[in-house]
Structure formats: structure tokens, C-alpha cells
Amino acid sequence: MTSAPFYYRESFGFRITVRPMYLRDQSEPSAQHYVFAYFVRIENVSTQAAQLVSRRWLIHDSAGEDIEVKGEGVVGEQPVIAPGSVHEYQSFCILKSGEGFMEGHYNFVASDSTTFRAEIPRFLLSASASTSLPS
């Protein structure tokens, strides 16, 4: 098995890397239930600290369903990320088909009170590609 692909984007001094994986053991294709995990790394390569205050995800399912998810922080946290520091977390989504994609952005407030939006790269969710964990 080849390793899962990484998707990368940098904006406003924040490098965001995402690695999706299909969770075969938690999925049930016959019931249109496909579970994907994604691992996110947010690295501050700028010169000032910033707090991640909210997120917006767009989730596209090839079955024709589009979902928008907005909320405060990530997985219950609103981390302050200092220059040279990293914040990592993992989450998941469920699709009705084995193919789709996600993309979005994080809203930050910098230490000088300016606000900015760091883009999350579009990444593919594929049950048929080599992004799955073995059974």
C-alpha cells in the first residue's frame, strides 16, 4: 500500500497540510456509509502569533450532496499558534458515496488584532484510491 497523499496550502504565513484516509473498517458501502478521517497540521511560519477562532468547511459528495460546516475553532479548541509553532488535530466526515472532496478556510485573529483567512487546500476523499487503512 502506498502512503496517503498530503495536500498543502500556505496563506498569510500559515501552512496547512491535510492527509485524508478512508476508514474501511468503519464504513458500510451497502448502506451508503463511507467514513473518512483527515489529519490536519497548521504551522505558523509568520512573525506573529494568531488565534484560530473559527472554521468553514465545504464537503462535496459525488452522490450530489454538498454540506457546509461552520463553527468555532477546531475540535473544541481555539488554539493560539505562535511563530514557529504547530497545531495538529484529526477529525472525520461521512459521505454517502465513496468519492468526494473537502475544502475551506480558518479564520484567525493575529496578535495585532488584524483578522485574516487561511485557506485549507481542497483534498480528495476516495474509497477506491490508496488512501485506505488496511482491513
C-alpha positions in Angstrom: 0.0 0.0 0.0 1.3 3.4 -0.9 1.1 6.1 1.8 -1.8 8.5 1.9 -1.4 11.7 -0.1 -0.7 15.1 1.5 -2.5 18.3 0.4 -0.8 21.6 1.2 -1.5 25.3 1.0 0.1 28.4 2.5 -1.6 31.7 3.0 -0.9 34.6 5.4 2.1 32.8 6.8 0.2 29.7 7.8 1.0 26.4 6.1 -1.9 24.0 6.2 -1.4 20.3 5.4 -4.1 17.7 5.2 -3.8 13.9 4.9 -7.1 12.1 4.3 -7.7 8.4 4.8 -10.6 6.1 4.1 -11.7 4.1 7.1 -12.7 0.9 5.6 -13.5 -0.9 8.9 -15.9 1.8 9.9 -17.6 2.1 6.6 -20.6 0.2 5.2 -20.8 0.8 1.4 -24.0 -1.2 1.1 -25.7 1.3 3.4 -24.1 4.3 1.6 -21.9 5.0 4.6 -18.3 5.9 3.8 -16.2 7.2 6.7 -13.1 9.3 6.1 -10.6 10.6 8.6 -8.4 13.6 7.9 -5.3 14.7 9.7 -4.6 18.5 9.8 -1.3 20.2 10.5 -1.3 24.1 10.9 2.1 25.6 11.0 2.7 29.3 11.7 5.6 30.5 9.5 4.8 34.2 10.1 6.3 36.6 12.5 3.4 37.0 14.9 1.1 34.7 16.9 -2.5 34.2 15.8 -5.6 32.5 17.3 -7.7 30.2 15.2 -11.2 31.4 16.0 -13.5 29.6 13.5 -13.6 27.4 10.5 -15.7 26.8 7.4 -15.7 23.5 5.5 -17.4 22.7 2.2 -17.9 19.0 1.8 -18.8 17.6 -1.6 -20.1 14.1 -2.0 -20.2 12.7 -5.6 -23.7 11.4 -4.7 -24.7 15.0 -5.2 -24.8 16.2 -1.7 -23.0 19.4 -0.7 -22.6 20.3 3.0 -21.3 23.5 4.6 -19.9 23.2 8.2 -19.2 26.3 10.2 -18.1 26.6 13.7 -15.8 28.0 16.4 -12.3 26.7 16.5 -11.3 23.1 15.6 -12.4 20.0 17.6 -13.4 22.2 20.6 -10.3 24.3 20.7 -9.4 27.8 19.6 -5.6 27.5 19.6 -3.1 30.4 19.7 -0.3 29.4 17.4 3.0 31.2 18.0 5.5 31.9 15.2 7.4 28.6 14.5 4.7 26.5 16.3 2.4 23.9 15.0 -1.2 22.8 15.9 -2.3 19.3 14.8 -5.7 17.6 15.1 -7.7 14.9 13.4 -11.4 14.7 12.5 -13.7 12.8 10.2 -16.6 13.0 7.9 -19.2 10.6 6.5 -20.2 10.5 2.8 -23.0 8.7 1.0 -20.6 7.7 -1.8 -17.0 6.6 -1.9 -15.8 9.7 -3.7 -15.8 13.4 -2.8 -13.7 16.3 -1.6 -13.4 18.9 1.1 -12.0 22.4 1.2 -12.5 25.5 3.3 -10.7 28.1 5.5 -9.8 29.0 9.0 -10.4 32.5 10.4 -7.7 33.9 12.6 -7.1 36.9 14.8 -3.4 38.0 14.8 -1.7 39.3 17.9 -2.0 42.9 16.5 -5.8 42.3 16.3 -6.0 42.0 12.5 -8.1 39.3 11.1 -7.3 37.0 8.2 -8.5 33.8 6.5 -6.1 30.9 5.9 -7.2 28.7 3.1 -7.5 24.9 3.5 -6.4 23.1 0.4 -9.0 21.1 -1.5 -8.4 17.4 -0.8 -9.9 14.3 -2.3 -11.8 11.7 -0.4 -11.7 8.4 -2.2 -12.6 4.9 -1.1 -11.1 3.4 -4.2 -7.8 5.1 -4.1 -4.8 4.0 -2.0 -5.9 6.3 0.9 -7.4 3.5 3.0 -6.3 1.8 6.1 -6.0 -2.0 5.7 -8.7 -4.3 7.0 
